[in-house]
Amino acid sequence: MPQAHCNRRAFARVVAGAAAAFASLGQAQSIWPSRAVRIIVPFPPGGTTDILARAVAPDLTKALGQPFIIDNKAGAGGNVGAEAVAKSAADGYTLLMGTVGTHGINRALYPKLPYDPFKDFAPVTLVAAVPNVMVVNIEFAAANSINTVNDFIKFARANPGRLNMASSGNGTSIHLAGELFKSQTGIFMTHIPYRGSGPALLDLVGGQVNVMFDNLPSAMPLIKGGKLKALAVTSAQRSAALPDVPTIEEAAGLKGFEATSWFGLLAPAGTSADIVNRIQQEVAKSLATPAMKEKMLSQGANPSGNTPAQFAALIESEHKKWAQVVKVSGARID
């Protein structure tokens, strides 16, 4: 009897210990985040994707008590960074600052995409939408009396093969805006793809390339600083950040011309809905503050913070829209 009683007590201790271990494990899994979270930016520093990721990261860090770290993984028009997130664990510790390129354009442009923009991701929230802006090297514009879009078109037609058009990479909205402009005006420009807006803008300011259809937030400091000349915005309406700059439709009579960009957070498919919703709620709170609103709008970005379902619907509609733009422009990536 004493031996049996001892065995029962030992068994009870084992069961109690196992129960405590399972309870501890469950608690650890439910406490998110318990370590740093990476936001992968699929372009180099200096572009709008990077600017917006760095804008929301500090408030997420403050609200959730763990560092939200920016990790720039550039290449292939955003595909390298997007693929890295698609193949990451669905545990809430790796996010993507996706773009209209990674989730709206690339599936139509690349014959073999290393990820599925729909099946491999859980949309979290749209951070911001921005117009693109047609900017030219300031010395090039002055030397050739280019003050308007029509001046630019006239120069291009008189100098075939002379113009180089920079972009942040194949398949980005910056690239496609330029291709659409080429197809609607009938002019030729050699496309020079870079690994992001930052290095492309450096070469544009330096005169190695002539023109770019950049996202407005990354181009804005150079426009305001007199380093680049803004000829037109590519949105349907003028931007409040550059009210004196016409739309391309206004400036050149290209009816229906519109090429805007958007940027939003996504997680790997299978990430807990609780985690996705928590991130969305904190981003929405941050974007709704007067200081953040003013900062975004002054850079030409329109803040959002919409729900995961609304963001998913936007991605689907944007894919359909940009597939048509790819077809019209004739752009191809082999």
ABEGO torsion letter per residue (X at the ends): XAAAAAAAAAAAAAAAAAAAAAAAAAAAAABOBABBBBBBBABBBGBAAAAAAAAAAAAAAAAAGBBBBBBBBBEGGGAAAAAAAAABBBAGABBBBBBAAAAAAAAAABABBABBAAAABBBABBABBBBBBBBBBAAAAAAAGBABAAAAAAAAAABBGABBBBBAEBGBAAAAAAAAAAAAAGBBBBBBBBAEAAAAAAAAAAGABABBBBBAAAAAAAAAAGABBBABBABABBBAABAABBBAAAAAGBBGBBBBBBBBBBBBBGBBAAAAAAAAAAAAAAAABAAAAAAAAAAGBBBBGBBAAAAAAAAAAAAAAAAAAAAAAGBBBX
